[in-house]
Amino acid sequence: MVFYGTGLLIDLIGKALSPVMEKEAAAAHYGDSSLIIFRGYDSARNKTFGICEATSGGWGAFADGDGQDCMINVVNGDLKNWSVEFIEDKFPFRLLSYEIRTDSQGPGKWRGGAGVIRTYRVETEGECRLMLWIERTKTTAWGLFGGGSGQAPAAVVNPGTPDERVYLKTNTLSLKKGDIVQIRTGGGGGYGDPLERDRKAVREDIENGYITAEHAEKYYGYEA
């Protein structure tokens, strides 16, 4: 699909030009729509349904700041970031979480933007099928000038149970009432040496749940 390649191409151009445009270039972003599509029959409303969502993720850091957190990818900015309330009102799902994906950002003097975790529980007795299209899992959002890469995305069905399964792509995966689907999107790449990051910024990221103390010690040499 063209728009997936375009997102990667935009990041590649930025990387290629970064040696001569250090102040203008940004690290790579998560670069993928992370599409999640449900369709089936809503037993409570007695009608069929279909929903296609693009899931937000992290953008790349740059010379003067951290990457933006939880943004729709650069190619598909017109796609909607639907609210929990809208989904639960219109479709047979309960949203169990919509939160920052801790430690998903690439470390750097300026850190990459954070990905998200979005968790759906199926609430219909009727048919429900899942389609996924997730990219940028091997070549994740790279950093620039010593910055680290962001985490890769994944979709997990029934996380933390004996039935846990991890997917990147599927066309017609059947789900039943009570099944859980969790989307974990990628983070953006960092910019600059992580050891040069302001100590106050590292501490605030820990306090706000963007990173763990273990992540801070590993990449920033910061001991809480």
Secondary structure, DSSP 8 states (H G I E B T S, - for coil): -HHHHHHHHHHHHHHHHTTT-TTT-B--------EEEEEEEETTTTEEEEEEE---B----BTTB---SSB--TT-TTS----HHHHHHHSSEEEEEEEE-TT-S--SSB-----EEEEEEE--SS-EEEEEE---SSS----BTT-------EEEESTTSTT-EEESEEEEEEE-TT-EEEEE------BS-GGGS-HHHHHHHHHTTSS-HHHHHHHH----
